[in-house]
Amino acid sequence: MAKITGELKDRKYILIITSLSSFTTPFMGSAINLALPSIGKEFSLNAVFLGWIATSFLLATAALLLPAGRLADIYGRTILFKIGLGIYTLASLFCGISYSSETLIISRILQGIGAAMLFSTSTAILVSFFPPEKRGKVLGINTAAVYTGLSSGPFIGGLLTQHFGWRYIFFINALFGFISLIIAFRKLKYEWAEAKGEKFDFKGSIVYGVTLIMIMYGFSILPNIYGTYLIILGLIGFYLFARIELKINNPIFNMSLITTNKTFAFSNLAALINYSATFAVGFLLSFYLQYIKGFNPQTAGIILVSQPVMMAIFSPISGKISDKIEPRIVASIGMIITTIGLFVLIFLKADTSLVFIITSLVFLGFGFALFSSPNTNAVLSSVEKKFLGVAASTLSTMRLTGQMFSMGVALLIISIFIGKSRITAENNNALLSGIEVAFLLFTFLCFAGIFASMARGRIRE
C-alpha cells in the first residue's frame, strides 16, 4: 500500500514539474509578440528583423529536437530534461540583459537549444510514467499548462512591456525556469533510457540540422533568389538524410515510423499543417491591434488572451475524451472549427469591431484545444516505449517546423506588401492587406489538414 501511495505521489510531482516546464516556453513565445514593437523601437529594427527575434528561437529548437530526443532515449530523459531546463533558464536571463539586437538573437538561439531538450523529454516522461488509460488525461493537463502560458503571456507581456519594459518578460521567464529547476532536482528521481547502449547517429544529426536550417532560412529570405537555392539544397539534404537513416543500425530517426505506421505519419502531418496555419495568428494580430487599431501593448494583450484561455480550459477535457473516443474523430472536429475561425479573420478591416475579433479568437482557441491533446495522444500511443523520445521529438519538430513556416509566410507577405520599411501610419493599409492575404492562405492550408487528420486511422481495436 505504501509503495502504491508513494508512486501516486511521484506521479503528481512529475505532472507538476513537466507542466511547469511546458508553461514557460509558450509564455515566452506569446509574451514576446506584444514586446516586438517596443524592441523594434529601442533597437531601430524593421518588421522582418523583428520576426527573426521570434524565428531564431524556433529555428534552433527545431534543428536540435530529433538529436535531443534520441539522446534522451539512449542516456536518459530525466538528465536531459534537467540540462535543458538549466540552459533555458540562463538563456532567458541573458535575453533580459541583452544590449543589442544581435546579442538578443544569440540569447534566443540559446533558449532554443534548451527548449529542444525540454520538448523532447517532457511528454515522453509523462507517457513513460502514466498507464495508457490515463495518458489522454495527463497529456490534456500538460497541454493546458502550455495554453495557460499562452493565455497569460499576452496579458502579462503587455503589462510588463508598458509599465516596466520588455526586458522584464525575460526576467519573469527566468524566474519560472529557476523554480522549475529546483523542483526538478528535488523531486524528479526516476530515469528512463529504453535505448541504452545503442549508438548515437552523429552523421544523421548533422545532416538533419543543417538541412532544416537551410530550408527555413531560405524561406525567410524569399523572394531573394538565394532563398530558392537554399530551399532546393535543403530538399536534397532531406533526401540524403533519408538514405543515411535507412542504411545504419541505430538511426536518429527510424524511417519505419513513417513508412509502416499510418497513425504516426498522418498525426504528425496533421500537426505540421495545423501549426503552419495557426502560429502566426498572434504575431499578425499583435501588429494589427497596435499599428492599425492603435491599442497599447497591455490592451492588445488582453484582447489576444481570449484564444489561449479557451485552449487552457478545453485541452484537459478533449484529452480525457480521447481516452474513450478515437483521437482521430476529436482532433478532426477541432481542425474543422479552426479552419472556420481562420476563415472569418480574412474579413478584418480597420474598423472591425472588438466583438468580432474576440469571437474569432475564442472560436480558434476552442478548435485548437480539440485538436492538440488528442493528436498528441495518438502520436505517443502509436509507438513502442523505446521510441517515445524520438516520437515526442518528431511531434515537437512538426510543431516548430510548422511554426517557422507560419512565421515565414507571414514575414514573406509583409515584406511583399510593405518592403523593409518600418511600419508607420502611411503604410497601414498595405499592412492590413498583407494580413488579410495571410489569413486567406492559412485558411486553405488548415482545410487541407482536415483530410490528413481523418486519414490517420484508429489507435484502438
Backbone torsions as a table, in degrees:
resi	resn	phi	psi	omega
1	MET	NA	-42.0	-180.0
2	ALA	-63.3	-37.7	180.0
3	LYS	-64.9	-42.4	179.9
4	ILE	-65.2	-42.9	178.9
5	THR	-61.7	-42.8	178.4
6	GLY	-63.4	-39.5	179.8
7	GLU	-66.7	-40.0	178.0
8	LEU	-64.3	-38.5	178.1
9	LYS	-65.2	-40.8	178.3
10	ASP	-63.8	-38.3	177.5
11	ARG	-59.2	-40.0	-179.9
12	LYS	-62.6	-46.0	-179.7
13	TYR	-65.2	-40.3	179.7
14	ILE	-63.8	-40.3	177.5
15	LEU	-64.4	-41.5	179.5
16	ILE	-64.2	-46.6	-176.7
17	ILE	-63.7	-48.5	-178.7
18	THR	-67.1	-34.2	178.9
19	SER	-69.8	-36.7	176.3
20	LEU	-62.0	-44.6	179.0
21	SER	-66.9	-33.7	178.2
22	SER	-71.3	-21.7	178.1
23	PHE	-75.9	-40.9	-168.1
24	THR	-66.4	-44.5	-175.0
25	THR	-67.7	-45.2	176.1
26	PRO	-68.5	-30.8	174.6
27	PHE	-57.6	-44.8	179.1
28	MET	-63.3	-46.1	-176.5
29	GLY	-62.3	-40.4	-179.1
30	SER	-80.2	-32.9	179.8
31	ALA	-69.0	-36.4	-176.0
32	ILE	-66.6	-28.3	178.0
33	ASN	-59.1	-38.3	-179.9
34	LEU	-73.6	-22.7	-177.2
35	ALA	-90.1	-14.0	-174.3
36	LEU	-56.1	-46.1	177.5
37	PRO	-58.7	-39.1	179.1
38	SER	-68.5	-39.4	176.9
39	ILE	-64.0	-42.9	179.2
40	GLY	-61.5	-38.1	179.2
41	LYS	-67.9	-42.0	-178.1
42	GLU	-67.7	-40.4	-176.6
43	PHE	-102.3	5.6	179.8
44	SER	54.6	60.0	-176.1
45	LEU	-108.8	148.5	174.3
46	ASN	-86.4	175.9	-174.5
47	ALA	-63.5	-38.2	-178.7
48	VAL	-64.9	-44.3	-179.9
49	PHE	-67.3	-35.7	176.3
50	LEU	-61.2	-38.1	177.5
51	GLY	-60.3	-31.8	-179.4
52	TRP	-71.1	-21.4	175.6
53	ILE	-65.8	-33.9	175.0
54	ALA	-82.9	-40.7	-172.3
55	THR	-73.5	-33.6	-178.4
56	SER	-59.2	-38.9	176.7
57	PHE	-62.7	-47.9	-178.3
58	LEU	-63.3	-39.8	-177.9
59	LEU	-64.3	-46.6	179.6
60	ALA	-63.7	-42.1	-178.8
61	THR	-64.9	-49.1	-177.2
62	ALA	-62.9	-38.6	-178.1
63	ALA	-66.5	-25.8	-174.6
64	LEU	-106.5	-3.7	-175.0
65	LEU	-62.3	-51.1	-178.7
66	LEU	-62.0	-47.9	175.7
67	PRO	-57.8	-40.5	179.9
68	ALA	-65.4	-40.9	178.5
69	GLY	-63.4	-41.0	178.8
70	ARG	-68.0	-41.5	176.7
71	LEU	-60.8	-37.6	179.3
72	ALA	-65.5	-40.2	179.0
73	ASP	-66.6	-30.9	-177.0
74	ILE	-86.2	-48.7	-171.2
75	TYR	-103.3	-12.7	177.3
76	GLY	124.1	131.3	-177.5
77	ARG	-73.9	-34.7	-177.2
78	THR	-66.7	-46.2	-177.7
79	ILE	-64.2	-39.9	179.7
80	LEU	-70.1	-35.1	176.7
81	PHE	-59.9	-45.5	-178.4
82	LYS	-67.7	-41.4	178.0
83	ILE	-62.0	-45.6	-179.9
84	GLY	-61.8	-39.9	179.4
85	LEU	-65.0	-38.4	177.7
86	GLY	-65.1	-44.8	179.2
87	ILE	-63.1	-44.1	-178.3
88	TYR	-62.2	-41.8	-178.4
89	THR	-65.2	-46.5	178.9
90	LEU	-63.9	-41.7	-180.0
91	ALA	-63.0	-36.3	177.2
92	SER	-61.7	-40.9	177.1
93	LEU	-63.8	-42.3	178.8
94	PHE	-62.4	-37.8	177.8
95	CYS	-60.6	-41.0	-177.0
96	GLY	-66.9	-27.2	-178.8
97	ILE	-103.9	11.8	-179.9
98	SER	-61.9	138.7	-177.4
99	TYR	-107.1	0.3	178.3
100	SER	-154.6	166.1	178.3
101	SER	-64.4	-32.9	-179.5
102	GLU	-66.8	-45.1	179.5
103	THR	-68.2	-31.3	177.1
104	LEU	-65.3	-44.4	-179.7
105	ILE	-66.6	-39.4	176.8
106	ILE	-61.4	-42.0	178.5
107	SER	-66.3	-34.8	176.5
108	ARG	-66.0	-35.6	176.2
109	ILE	-63.6	-42.4	176.5
110	LEU	-62.3	-39.1	174.4
111	GLN	-57.9	-41.7	-179.9
112	GLY	-63.3	-36.9	178.3
113	ILE	-63.5	-46.1	177.6
114	GLY	-64.2	-40.5	-179.1
115	ALA	-64.1	-34.3	178.2
116	ALA	-59.1	-41.2	179.0
117	MET	-68.7	-35.1	178.8
118	LEU	-71.1	-47.1	-178.3
119	PHE	-62.0	-35.7	-175.8
120	SER	-80.9	-7.9	-175.5
121	THR	-120.8	-32.6	-170.1
122	SER	-62.4	-51.8	-179.6
123	THR	-70.1	-32.7	177.3
124	ALA	-64.9	-37.6	176.4
125	ILE	-63.3	-43.2	178.8
126	LEU	-60.6	-47.6	-177.7
127	VAL	-67.6	-32.2	178.8
128	SER	-67.0	-32.2	-171.4
129	PHE	-98.3	-26.0	-177.2
130	PHE	-102.0	144.3	180.0
131	PRO	-68.8	158.5	-176.0
132	PRO	-54.5	-37.1	-176.3
133	GLU	-71.7	-9.5	178.9
134	LYS	-112.0	-0.3	-174.5
135	ARG	-62.5	-47.3	-178.8
136	GLY	-58.2	-40.7	-179.0
137	LYS	-64.6	-50.2	-177.2
138	VAL	-71.0	-34.1	175.5
139	LEU	-66.9	-32.8	175.3
140	GLY	-65.8	-41.5	177.4
141	ILE	-64.3	-42.4	179.1
142	ASN	-63.2	-41.8	177.4
143	THR	-65.5	-35.8	176.7
144	ALA	-62.6	-35.7	176.3
145	ALA	-63.1	-39.8	176.6
146	VAL	-58.2	-46.5	-175.5
147	TYR	-78.1	-23.6	171.4
148	THR	-65.6	-39.1	173.9
149	GLY	-62.5	-43.0	178.5
150	LEU	-64.2	-39.9	-175.8
151	SER	-75.1	-37.0	179.6
152	SER	-80.2	-23.2	-178.3
153	GLY	-57.5	-53.0	-179.4
154	PRO	-61.5	-42.1	-178.4
155	PHE	-67.1	-53.8	-178.2
156	ILE	-67.0	-39.2	179.0
157	GLY	-61.9	-44.1	177.9
158	GLY	-65.3	-41.3	179.5
159	LEU	-62.7	-49.0	-179.1
160	LEU	-64.5	-42.4	-178.5
161	THR	-62.4	-42.6	-176.2
162	GLN	-72.4	-38.8	-171.7
163	HIS	-101.8	-25.4	-176.3
164	PHE	-125.3	-21.5	-176.9
165	GLY	110.3	154.0	-173.6
166	TRP	-63.6	-25.0	-177.3
167	ARG	-62.4	-28.9	-177.6
168	TYR	-70.2	-17.7	172.7
169	ILE	-61.9	-44.2	179.6
170	PHE	-70.6	-36.4	179.3
171	PHE	-65.0	-41.9	177.1
172	ILE	-62.7	-41.3	179.7
173	ASN	-63.7	-39.2	177.3
174	ALA	-63.8	-36.8	178.7
175	LEU	-64.6	-45.5	176.3
176	PHE	-58.4	-43.2	-179.6
177	GLY	-63.4	-40.0	-178.9
178	PHE	-65.7	-42.1	177.4
179	ILE	-62.2	-44.2	178.8
180	SER	-61.8	-38.6	-178.3
181	LEU	-64.4	-42.7	179.2
182	ILE	-61.3	-47.5	-179.4
183	ILE	-63.8	-41.2	-178.6
184	ALA	-60.7	-45.0	-178.7
185	PHE	-71.2	-25.9	-179.8
186	ARG	-86.4	-33.3	-169.7
187	LYS	-115.7	-24.5	-175.9
188	LEU	-89.8	90.7	-173.8
189	LYS	-105.4	-12.2	-176.7
190	TYR	-82.0	158.3	178.0
191	GLU	-140.6	142.4	177.9
192	TRP	-131.4	124.8	179.2
193	ALA	-149.8	70.6	-175.3
194	GLU	-65.1	-20.7	179.7
195	ALA	-102.4	23.3	-177.7
196	LYS	-57.9	135.3	180.0
197	GLY	95.1	-17.3	178.4
198	GLU	-77.9	155.3	-177.9
199	LYS	-80.5	151.2	177.2
200	PHE	-92.6	135.8	-175.8
201	ASP	-87.5	89.3	-179.1
202	PHE	-68.6	-43.3	-177.3
203	LYS	-61.6	-47.8	179.0
204	GLY	-62.8	-37.6	-179.8
205	SER	-63.3	-43.5	-178.7
206	ILE	-66.3	-46.8	-179.6
207	VAL	-61.5	-43.1	-179.7
208	TYR	-62.3	-49.7	-177.6
209	GLY	-61.9	-47.4	-179.5
210	VAL	-64.0	-41.2	-179.5
211	THR	-61.6	-47.0	-179.0
212	LEU	-64.5	-39.9	178.5
213	ILE	-64.2	-42.2	179.5
214	MET	-60.7	-44.7	-177.8
215	ILE	-65.4	-47.4	-175.2
216	MET	-72.4	-37.2	177.0
217	TYR	-69.0	-39.1	177.6
218	GLY	-60.3	-42.4	179.8
219	PHE	-65.3	-35.4	-176.0
220	SER	-69.8	-22.4	-177.9
221	ILE	-103.2	5.5	173.3
222	LEU	-60.8	149.0	7.4
223	PRO	-86.9	15.6	175.1
224	ASN	-55.2	137.0	-176.6
225	ILE	-60.8	-30.6	179.0
226	TYR	-65.8	-28.6	175.4
227	GLY	-62.6	-41.9	178.0
228	THR	-62.8	-43.3	178.7
229	TYR	-60.3	-43.7	-178.7
230	LEU	-65.4	-38.4	178.5
231	ILE	-64.5	-42.7	178.5
232	ILE	-62.6	-45.0	177.6
233	LEU	-61.7	-38.4	178.8
234	GLY	-64.3	-41.4	178.0
235	LEU	-64.4	-38.7	174.8
236	ILE	-63.4	-39.3	178.4
237	GLY	-61.4	-38.7	178.3
238	PHE	-66.7	-35.1	175.9
239	TYR	-63.6	-44.3	177.9
240	LEU	-63.9	-39.4	178.8
241	PHE	-60.1	-45.3	179.1
242	ALA	-62.2	-40.3	178.8
243	ARG	-63.5	-42.5	179.7
244	ILE	-63.4	-45.7	-175.8
245	GLU	-66.3	-29.4	179.8
246	LEU	-74.6	-20.4	-173.0
247	LYS	-96.6	-21.0	-173.7
248	ILE	-99.3	159.2	-174.9
249	ASN	-75.6	-38.1	-177.9
250	ASN	-123.1	73.4	-176.7
251	PRO	-70.1	156.4	174.9
252	ILE	-67.2	-27.2	177.1
253	PHE	-136.7	118.7	179.5
254	ASN	-76.0	109.5	-174.1
255	MET	-63.4	-21.5	179.4
256	SER	-65.4	-21.5	176.5
257	LEU	-62.7	-28.6	178.4
258	ILE	-91.4	-43.4	-171.7
259	THR	-77.3	-28.5	-175.1
260	THR	-118.9	-8.5	-176.4
261	ASN	-112.2	93.5	-175.1
262	LYS	-62.1	-42.5	-179.3
263	THR	-62.0	-46.4	179.9
264	PHE	-61.3	-47.3	-175.3
265	ALA	-63.4	-51.1	-174.9
266	PHE	-75.5	-28.5	176.4
267	SER	-66.9	-39.9	177.1
268	ASN	-68.8	-38.5	177.1
269	LEU	-63.4	-41.6	178.4
270	ALA	-62.5	-40.0	178.2
271	ALA	-64.4	-43.1	178.5
272	LEU	-57.6	-47.0	-178.4
273	ILE	-67.2	-43.0	-177.1
274	ASN	-62.1	-46.4	-179.8
275	TYR	-71.3	-31.7	176.7
276	SER	-62.8	-32.9	-176.1
277	ALA	-88.8	-15.6	-170.3
278	THR	-119.9	-23.9	-169.0
279	PHE	-62.7	-39.4	-175.1
280	ALA	-76.9	-0.3	179.7
281	VAL	-58.3	-47.9	179.9
282	GLY	-63.2	-40.8	178.9
283	PHE	-61.8	-49.0	-177.1
284	LEU	-68.2	-42.5	-178.6
285	LEU	-72.2	-27.0	174.1
286	SER	-63.0	-43.8	176.7
287	PHE	-65.5	-43.1	-178.5
288	TYR	-60.9	-47.8	-175.3
289	LEU	-69.4	-35.7	-176.0
290	GLN	-88.8	-40.0	-177.4
291	TYR	-86.9	-43.1	-174.7
292	ILE	-89.9	-44.2	178.4
293	LYS	-81.6	-24.0	177.7
294	GLY	80.9	19.4	178.7
295	PHE	-78.3	153.7	174.5
296	ASN	-79.6	167.8	-176.8
297	PRO	-56.6	-38.5	-177.9
298	GLN	-64.7	-46.5	-179.5
299	THR	-65.5	-42.3	177.8
300	ALA	-59.9	-40.6	179.5
301	GLY	-63.6	-40.8	179.3
302	ILE	-63.2	-38.6	179.5
303	ILE	-67.9	-46.5	-176.6
304	LEU	-68.0	-19.6	-176.4
305	VAL	-66.9	-18.9	-175.4
306	SER	-63.1	-33.7	-179.6
307	GLN	-69.0	-57.5	-178.2
308	PRO	-67.5	-22.0	174.6
309	VAL	-62.3	-42.9	176.4
310	MET	-62.1	-38.8	178.3
311	MET	-62.9	-45.0	-177.9
312	ALA	-65.0	-36.1	-178.0
313	ILE	-72.3	-44.2	-169.7
314	PHE	-97.2	-11.6	179.8
315	SER	-62.8	-46.0	177.0
316	PRO	-61.1	-36.0	-179.1
317	ILE	-67.0	-46.5	-179.0
318	SER	-67.3	-34.1	176.8
319	GLY	-64.0	-43.1	178.8
320	LYS	-65.9	-38.5	177.7
321	ILE	-61.6	-37.3	-177.6
322	SER	-71.9	-9.1	171.3
323	ASP	-76.2	-18.5	-176.2
324	LYS	-115.1	-36.8	179.2
325	ILE	-108.0	146.2	-179.2
326	GLU	-51.9	126.4	177.9
327	PRO	-53.9	-31.5	179.4
328	ARG	-56.0	-42.0	-177.5
329	ILE	-70.2	-49.7	-176.8
330	VAL	-62.9	-47.3	-177.7
331	ALA	-64.8	-37.5	-179.0
332	SER	-68.2	-37.7	174.8
333	ILE	-62.0	-41.0	176.8
334	GLY	-60.7	-39.7	179.2
335	MET	-65.1	-38.3	178.6
336	ILE	-63.4	-46.3	-179.6
337	ILE	-63.8	-39.8	178.1
338	THR	-62.0	-41.0	178.4
339	THR	-59.7	-43.1	178.7
340	ILE	-63.9	-41.9	179.0
341	GLY	-61.3	-39.5	177.1
342	LEU	-68.8	-38.0	-177.7
343	PHE	-59.7	-44.2	-176.5
344	VAL	-68.2	-24.9	179.2
345	LEU	-73.1	-11.8	175.1
346	ILE	-60.8	-27.7	-171.9
347	PHE	-93.9	17.7	175.6
348	LEU	-60.6	134.5	174.3
349	LYS	-130.3	171.3	-179.4
350	ALA	-62.3	-29.1	-177.9
351	ASP	-104.4	16.0	178.7
352	THR	-60.1	137.3	-176.5
353	SER	-73.2	154.1	178.0
354	LEU	-66.3	-30.9	178.2
355	VAL	-60.9	-42.8	179.2
356	PHE	-63.2	-45.3	-177.8
357	ILE	-64.1	-47.9	-178.0
358	ILE	-66.4	-39.3	177.4
359	THR	-61.4	-42.2	178.3
360	SER	-61.9	-42.4	-179.6
361	LEU	-67.3	-38.4	176.7
362	VAL	-62.2	-43.1	179.2
363	PHE	-62.3	-45.4	178.0
364	LEU	-60.8	-44.6	-178.7
365	GLY	-62.8	-40.8	179.0
366	PHE	-64.9	-44.3	179.5
367	GLY	-62.5	-42.4	-178.5
368	PHE	-68.9	-34.7	177.2
369	ALA	-63.4	-40.4	178.2
370	LEU	-66.8	-28.4	-177.2
371	PHE	-83.9	-46.6	-162.7
372	SER	-67.1	-56.7	-177.1
373	SER	-61.5	-49.0	177.1
374	PRO	-60.5	-35.6	179.4
375	ASN	-66.2	-42.7	176.4
376	THR	-62.2	-42.6	177.9
377	ASN	-59.2	-42.4	180.0
378	ALA	-63.4	-43.5	-178.5
379	VAL	-64.2	-50.8	-173.7
380	LEU	-76.8	-18.9	176.9
381	SER	-87.4	-6.3	-175.2
382	SER	-98.0	1.7	-177.1
383	VAL	-126.9	161.4	174.2
384	GLU	-71.6	161.0	-177.0
385	LYS	-60.7	-33.0	-177.7
386	LYS	-67.7	-14.6	179.5
387	PHE	-106.6	9.2	-175.2
388	LEU	-62.4	-41.0	179.2
389	GLY	-62.7	-45.9	178.8
390	VAL	-66.2	-39.1	179.5
391	ALA	-63.8	-45.5	178.3
392	ALA	-63.6	-39.5	179.1
393	SER	-66.9	-39.8	179.4
394	THR	-62.5	-45.5	178.8
395	LEU	-62.8	-41.7	177.7
396	SER	-66.3	-35.7	176.8
397	THR	-63.3	-42.5	177.6
398	MET	-61.7	-41.7	-179.9
399	ARG	-63.5	-48.2	-175.9
400	LEU	-74.8	-35.2	174.7
401	THR	-63.2	-40.5	175.8
402	GLY	-62.9	-40.4	178.5
403	GLN	-64.5	-41.2	178.0
404	MET	-65.8	-42.0	177.8
405	PHE	-61.4	-42.1	179.5
406	SER	-61.7	-46.2	177.1
407	MET	-64.9	-37.8	179.1
408	GLY	-61.6	-43.9	177.6
409	VAL	-61.9	-45.6	-178.6
410	ALA	-62.2	-46.2	-178.9
411	LEU	-67.5	-38.4	178.4
412	LEU	-62.4	-45.9	-179.2
413	ILE	-65.5	-42.4	178.7
414	ILE	-62.7	-42.1	-179.9
415	SER	-66.6	-31.8	177.3
416	ILE	-68.3	-40.0	-174.3
417	PHE	-84.1	-34.3	-177.8
418	ILE	-124.2	2.6	179.4
419	GLY	67.1	-149.5	-179.2
420	LYS	-102.6	17.5	178.4
421	SER	-74.3	155.7	173.2
422	ARG	-70.2	147.6	-178.3
423	ILE	-74.9	123.2	179.5
424	THR	-133.6	176.0	179.7
425	ALA	-61.2	-29.8	-178.0
426	GLU	-66.5	-30.6	-178.8
427	ASN	-110.9	21.9	177.8
428	ASN	-62.6	-37.9	179.0
429	ASN	-63.6	-40.1	178.0
430	ALA	-66.1	-39.7	177.8
431	LEU	-61.8	-44.1	-179.9
432	LEU	-62.9	-40.3	177.9
433	SER	-62.1	-41.1	178.3
434	GLY	-63.7	-41.0	178.9
435	ILE	-62.7	-41.4	179.0
436	GLU	-63.0	-43.1	179.4
437	VAL	-64.5	-39.9	179.4
438	ALA	-60.7	-45.1	179.8
439	PHE	-67.0	-31.3	175.9
440	LEU	-63.7	-46.7	179.1
441	LEU	-64.6	-41.3	-179.6
442	PHE	-65.0	-34.5	178.2
443	THR	-63.7	-47.1	178.3
444	PHE	-61.3	-40.1	-179.4
445	LEU	-64.5	-46.4	-179.1
446	CYS	-66.0	-33.8	176.8
447	PHE	-61.4	-41.0	177.1
448	ALA	-64.7	-31.8	-179.4
449	GLY	-66.5	-23.7	177.7
450	ILE	-58.4	-42.0	-177.3
451	PHE	-71.1	-35.6	175.8
452	ALA	-64.7	-40.4	-179.8
453	SER	-65.8	-40.6	-179.3
454	MET	-71.0	-25.6	-174.1
455	ALA	-82.4	-2.8	-172.4
456	ARG	-69.3	-23.2	-178.4
457	GLY	84.4	-173.5	-175.5
458	ARG	-94.8	148.7	173.1
459	ILE	-105.4	-5.1	177.7
460	ARG	-126.9	145.2	174.4
461	GLU	-84.6	NA	NA
